[in-house]
């Protein structure tokens, strides 16, 4: 910490203590996401990336030279071996940077990928040991290796395209460990098993599905071993062939179990959230969600609807629907600090914003983002959820209170013109005071939730919603956010926005439908009845025989026109 930063911290401490003595501060400080400056720099540093690739290249060359079979490819030509391995290292780095630029930009993802490839090669060498030591027959050489461990793990942690990348290079590098006459068989088995694992580990919703994927990997390994002649089933020796097939299946199952058991540790070390963790976070029994259900039921229902909208939209554009659902559940948890100041939680008899100035009302609404981050940190929610909480309003304006402040300013200016007020009474109204602090959505999932949040809250103010009104509302909100630059920091395309609008339209039309009255069900009139006139008709009708008293409608729910507090 520099001398200047130290002085600033002392000044901040003195200011807080002074405000606390005056009764203007509670003395508490908000929780903040704290990352070491060195670690943040290390995450993107070019020198760290170069060092990782350099260590990987040197380590791989030494390991392949020391661990390869005596009759491996180019075993008697050291220069050709170095050139071959070096070429594979260079193409690996280039392919990584070109095809997986996002992961390549993160040194954490680079470390995970390179470590997985290296450990996969080590496990291959270990799996050859029982046959090499003659503890098992030669026929088991190619059914014991764990061909799918690195492709399966990387596919779950970083995505299927990364898993396919790893499957390709562990097959090419692994072929340098075996005998030259067996390199073909090994490469075929490794490629097929690895790519089957990658294909079957896409958005798994249950850990049991991962075990099933391991079973199919084992079956694929056994089938390809049969096809390449590594397993031979003869009438006389069919038991040996069946034992080899069984071993291949058991190795596939064991690989899936090891990966499943190791995922929680890898997620924690590399700060990655898999589908399994997103499903666990979607549990509505989470303490924050249960508290929201009891203390802010309107916000809870709003969050459930936003989750439904966001999940279907994410499926339409190929984003992560499970992540959208989980993040949408928590995006408004900051409203738990003052739930009564948000329209979905207010009753029809009281609106606390009636006693506040527009600027104070805006401060209360703006605070729910920071309060949400504070609660998320307190409960240990992951970084992606915290990002969505911070970004779901972007830098948009709280339009209602801004326009209310402008109207208030215009009224005072009119009074000043009439000589009924002084010029110093005119309030200063700055649009920046009514804007959320941001940042704007930085991922597709965050942008989808931001749009779903605005669409869902606005849909509640529609009087007699029709498909045409719903479609117009969705288009207007999308165009306003697009024109305000709220999607500038994420990679949503215009084509994606079109698909998202269609998805929102389909979902809202399904939810906001009309229901026909059943026979014998009382028909409620839409026309509102004045209570004073009703009492007059009631008193006058009482004088006549059997005059019916019309039933009064319950007080209408506050809408955005009467108390529009943005959700």
JOLINJO-V886617 format. One record per residue. N is the residue number from 0. RES is the residue in one small letter. SS is DSSP state (H for helix, E for strand, L for the rest). D_LAST is the distance of its C-alpha to the last C-alpha in whole Angstrom. Layout:
BEGIN
N & RES & SS & D_LAST
N & RES & SS & D_LAST
END
This chain:
BEGIN
0 & x & L & 40
1 & x & L & 41
2 & x & H & 43
3 & x & H & 40
4 & x & H & 37
5 & x & H & 39
6 & x & H & 40
7 & x & H & 36
8 & x & H & 35
9 & x & H & 38
10 & x & H & 36
11 & x & H & 33
12 & x & H & 34
13 & x & H & 36
14 & x & H & 33
15 & x & H & 31
16 & x & H & 34
17 & x & H & 35
18 & x & H & 31
19 & x & H & 32
20 & x & H & 35
21 & x & L & 33
22 & x & L & 31
23 & x & L & 28
24 & x & L & 27
25 & x & L & 27
26 & x & L & 29
27 & x & L & 26
28 & x & L & 25
29 & x & L & 22
30 & x & L & 23
31 & x & L & 23
32 & x & L & 24
33 & x & L & 28
34 & x & L & 30
35 & x & L & 34
36 & x & H & 35
37 & x & H & 38
38 & x & H & 36
39 & x & H & 33
40 & x & H & 36
41 & x & H & 38
42 & x & H & 35
43 & x & H & 36
44 & x & L & 39
45 & x & H & 42
46 & x & H & 45
47 & x & H & 43
48 & x & H & 43
49 & x & H & 46
50 & x & H & 47
51 & x & H & 46
52 & x & H & 47
53 & x & H & 50
54 & x & H & 51
55 & x & H & 50
56 & x & H & 52
57 & x & H & 55
58 & x & H & 54
59 & x & H & 54
60 & x & H & 57
61 & x & H & 59
62 & x & H & 58
63 & x & H & 59
64 & x & H & 62
65 & x & H & 63
66 & x & H & 61
67 & x & L & 63
68 & x & L & 65
69 & x & L & 69
70 & x & L & 69
71 & x & E & 66
72 & x & L & 65
73 & x & L & 67
74 & x & L & 68
75 & x & L & 71
76 & x & L & 70
77 & x & H & 67
78 & x & H & 67
79 & x & H & 65
80 & x & H & 63
81 & x & H & 62
82 & x & H & 61
83 & x & H & 60
84 & x & H & 57
85 & x & H & 56
86 & x & H & 56
87 & x & H & 53
88 & x & H & 51
89 & x & H & 51
90 & x & H & 50
91 & x & H & 47
92 & x & H & 46
93 & x & H & 46
94 & x & H & 44
95 & x & H & 42
96 & x & H & 41
97 & x & H & 41
98 & x & H & 39
99 & x & L & 37
100 & x & H & 36
101 & x & H & 32
102 & x & H & 34
103 & x & H & 37
104 & x & H & 35
105 & x & L & 34
106 & x & H & 37
107 & x & H & 36
108 & x & H & 36
109 & x & H & 39
110 & x & H & 41
111 & x & H & 39
112 & x & H & 41
113 & x & H & 44
114 & x & H & 45
115 & x & H & 44
116 & x & H & 47
117 & x & H & 49
118 & x & H & 49
119 & x & H & 49
120 & x & H & 52
121 & x & H & 53
122 & x & H & 53
123 & x & H & 55
124 & x & H & 58
125 & x & H & 57
126 & x & H & 57
127 & x & H & 60
128 & x & H & 62
129 & x & H & 63
130 & x & H & 65
131 & x & H & 66
132 & x & L & 68
133 & x & L & 69
134 & x & L & 68
135 & x & L & 66
136 & x & L & 68
137 & x & H & 67
138 & x & H & 66
139 & x & H & 63
140 & x & L & 62
141 & x & L & 59
142 & x & L & 58
143 & x & L & 57
144 & x & L & 55
145 & x & L & 51
146 & x & L & 50
147 & x & L & 46
148 & x & H & 45
149 & x & H & 44
150 & x & H & 43
151 & x & H & 41
152 & x & H & 39
153 & x & H & 38
154 & x & H & 37
155 & x & H & 34
156 & x & H & 33
157 & x & H & 33
158 & x & L & 33
159 & x & H & 36
160 & x & H & 37
161 & x & H & 38
162 & x & H & 40
163 & x & H & 42
164 & x & H & 43
165 & x & H & 44
166 & x & H & 46
167 & x & H & 48
168 & x & H & 49
169 & x & H & 50
170 & x & H & 52
171 & x & H & 54
172 & x & H & 54
173 & x & H & 55
174 & x & L & 58
175 & x & L & 60
176 & x & L & 60
177 & x & L & 62
178 & x & E & 66
179 & x & H & 66
180 & x & H & 67
181 & x & H & 64
182 & x & H & 62
183 & x & H & 61
184 & x & H & 60
185 & x & H & 58
186 & x & H & 56
187 & x & H & 56
188 & x & H & 55
189 & x & H & 52
190 & x & H & 50
191 & x & H & 50
192 & x & H & 49
193 & x & H & 46
194 & x & H & 45
195 & x & H & 45
196 & x & H & 43
197 & x & H & 40
198 & x & H & 40
199 & x & H & 39
200 & x & L & 37
201 & x & L & 34
202 & x & L & 31
203 & x & L & 33
204 & x & L & 31
205 & x & L & 33
206 & x & H & 36
207 & x & H & 38
208 & x & H & 38
209 & x & H & 39
210 & x & H & 42
211 & x & H & 43
212 & x & H & 42
213 & x & H & 45
214 & x & H & 47
215 & x & H & 47
216 & x & H & 48
217 & x & H & 51
218 & x & H & 52
219 & x & H & 51
220 & x & H & 53
221 & x & H & 56
222 & x & H & 56
223 & x & H & 57
224 & x & H & 59
225 & x & H & 61
226 & x & H & 61
227 & x & L & 62
228 & x & L & 65
229 & x & L & 64
230 & x & L & 64
231 & x & L & 67
232 & x & L & 67
233 & x & L & 71
234 & x & L & 73
235 & x & L & 75
236 & x & L & 72
237 & x & H & 69
238 & x & H & 68
239 & x & H & 67
240 & x & H & 65
241 & x & H & 63
242 & x & H & 62
243 & x & H & 61
244 & x & H & 59
245 & x & H & 57
246 & x & H & 57
247 & x & H & 55
248 & x & H & 53
249 & x & H & 53
250 & x & H & 52
251 & x & H & 49
252 & x & H & 48
253 & x & H & 48
254 & x & H & 46
255 & x & H & 43
256 & x & H & 44
257 & x & H & 44
258 & x & H & 41
259 & x & H & 39
260 & x & H & 40
261 & x & H & 40
262 & x & H & 36
263 & x & H & 35
264 & x & H & 37
265 & x & H & 36
266 & x & H & 32
267 & x & H & 33
268 & x & H & 35
269 & x & H & 34
270 & x & L & 30
271 & x & L & 29
272 & x & L & 27
273 & x & L & 29
274 & x & H & 28
275 & x & H & 29
276 & x & H & 27
277 & x & H & 24
278 & x & H & 25
279 & x & H & 26
280 & x & H & 22
281 & x & L & 21
282 & x & L & 23
283 & x & L & 21
284 & x & L & 23
285 & x & L & 22
286 & x & H & 22
287 & x & H & 18
288 & x & H & 17
289 & x & H & 19
290 & x & H & 18
291 & x & H & 14
292 & x & H & 16
293 & x & H & 18
294 & x & H & 16
295 & x & L & 12
296 & x & H & 13
297 & x & H & 10
298 & x & H & 8
299 & x & H & 11
300 & x & H & 12
301 & x & H & 8
302 & x & H & 10
303 & x & H & 13
304 & x & H & 12
305 & x & H & 11
306 & x & H & 14
307 & x & H & 16
308 & x & H & 15
309 & x & H & 16
310 & x & H & 19
311 & x & H & 20
312 & x & H & 20
313 & x & H & 21
314 & x & H & 24
315 & x & H & 25
316 & x & H & 25
317 & x & L & 27
318 & x & L & 24
319 & x & L & 24
320 & x & H & 22
321 & x & H & 22
322 & x & H & 21
323 & x & H & 18
324 & x & H & 17
325 & x & H & 18
326 & x & H & 16
327 & x & H & 13
328 & x & H & 14
329 & x & H & 13
330 & x & L & 11
331 & x & L & 8
332 & x & H & 12
333 & x & H & 11
334 & x & H & 9
335 & x & H & 13
336 & x & L & 14
337 & x & L & 13
338 & x & H & 11
339 & x & H & 12
340 & x & H & 10
341 & x & L & 7
342 & x & H & 8
343 & x & H & 8
344 & x & H & 10
345 & x & L & 12
346 & x & L & 15
347 & x & L & 17
348 & x & L & 19
349 & x & L & 18
350 & x & L & 15
351 & x & H & 16
352 & x & H & 14
353 & x & H & 17
354 & x & H & 20
355 & x & L & 18
356 & x & L & 19
357 & x & H & 16
358 & x & H & 17
359 & x & H & 17
360 & x & H & 13
361 & x & H & 12
362 & x & H & 14
363 & x & H & 12
364 & x & H & 9
365 & x & H & 11
366 & x & H & 12
367 & x & H & 10
368 & x & H & 11
369 & x & H & 15
370 & x & H & 15
371 & x & H & 13
372 & x & H & 16
373 & x & H & 19
374 & x & H & 18
375 & x & H & 18
376 & x & H & 22
377 & x & H & 23
378 & x & L & 23
379 & x & L & 24
380 & x & L & 22
381 & x & L & 23
382 & x & H & 22
383 & x & H & 21
384 & x & H & 18
385 & x & H & 18
386 & x & H & 18
387 & x & H & 15
388 & x & H & 13
389 & x & H & 14
390 & x & H & 14
391 & x & L & 10
392 & x & L & 9
393 & x & L & 13
394 & x & L & 14
395 & x & L & 12
396 & x & E & 12
397 & x & L & 10
398 & x & H & 12
399 & x & H & 12
400 & x & H & 13
401 & x & H & 15
402 & x & H & 17
403 & x & H & 17
404 & x & H & 19
405 & x & H & 21
406 & x & H & 22
407 & x & H & 23
408 & x & H & 25
409 & x & H & 27
410 & x & H & 28
411 & x & H & 29
412 & x & H & 31
413 & x & H & 32
414 & x & H & 34
415 & x & H & 35
416 & x & H & 37
417 & x & L & 38
418 & x & L & 40
419 & x & L & 37
420 & x & L & 35
421 & x & L & 36
422 & x & H & 35
423 & x & H & 34
424 & x & H & 31
425 & x & L & 29
426 & x & L & 26
427 & x & L & 26
428 & x & L & 22
429 & x & L & 22
430 & x & H & 19
431 & x & H & 19
432 & x & H & 18
433 & x & H & 14
434 & x & E & 14
435 & x & L & 13
436 & x & L & 16
437 & x & L & 16
438 & x & L & 17
439 & x & L & 17
440 & x & L & 17
441 & x & L & 20
442 & x & L & 21
443 & x & H & 20
444 & x & H & 18
445 & x & H & 16
446 & x & H & 16
447 & x & H & 15
448 & x & H & 12
449 & x & H & 11
450 & x & H & 12
451 & x & H & 11
452 & x & H & 7
453 & x & H & 7
454 & x & H & 10
455 & x & H & 9
456 & x & H & 6
457 & x & H & 8
458 & x & H & 11
459 & x & L & 10
460 & x & L & 12
461 & x & L & 15
462 & x & L & 18
463 & x & L & 20
464 & x & L & 19
465 & x & L & 22
466 & x & H & 22
467 & x & H & 23
468 & x & H & 20
469 & x & H & 18
470 & x & H & 20
471 & x & H & 20
472 & x & H & 16
473 & x & H & 16
474 & x & H & 18
475 & x & H & 17
476 & x & H & 14
477 & x & H & 16
478 & x & H & 19
479 & x & H & 16
480 & x & H & 15
481 & x & H & 19
482 & x & H & 20
483 & x & L & 18
484 & x & L & 20
485 & x & L & 17
486 & x & L & 19
487 & x & L & 22
488 & x & L & 22
489 & x & L & 22
490 & x & L & 25
491 & x & L & 23
492 & x & L & 25
493 & x & H & 25
494 & x & H & 27
495 & x & H & 24
496 & x & H & 21
497 & x & H & 23
498 & x & H & 24
499 & x & H & 20
500 & x & H & 19
501 & x & H & 22
502 & x & H & 21
503 & x & H & 17
504 & x & H & 19
505 & x & H & 22
506 & x & H & 19
507 & x & H & 17
508 & x & H & 20
509 & x & H & 22
510 & x & H & 19
511 & x & L & 18
512 & x & L & 22
513 & x & L & 24
514 & x & L & 27
515 & x & L & 30
516 & x & L & 32
517 & x & L & 34
518 & x & L & 38
519 & x & L & 38
520 & x & L & 34
521 & x & L & 34
522 & x & L & 32
523 & x & L & 29
524 & x & L & 30
525 & x & L & 27
526 & x & L & 29
527 & x & L & 27
528 & x & L & 30
529 & x & L & 31
530 & x & H & 32
531 & x & H & 35
532 & x & H & 36
533 & x & H & 36
534 & x & H & 38
535 & x & H & 40
536 & x & H & 41
537 & x & H & 41
538 & x & H & 44
539 & x & H & 46
540 & x & H & 46
541 & x & H & 47
542 & x & H & 50
543 & x & L & 51
544 & x & L & 51
545 & x & L & 48
546 & x & L & 46
547 & x & L & 42
548 & x & L & 39
549 & x & L & 36
550 & x & L & 33
551 & x & L & 30
552 & x & L & 27
553 & x & L & 24
554 & x & L & 22
555 & x & L & 19
556 & x & L & 15
557 & x & L & 13
558 & x & L & 12
559 & x & H & 10
560 & x & H & 14
561 & x & H & 15
562 & x & H & 12
563 & x & L & 9
564 & x & L & 6
565 & x & L & 4
566 & x & L & 0
END
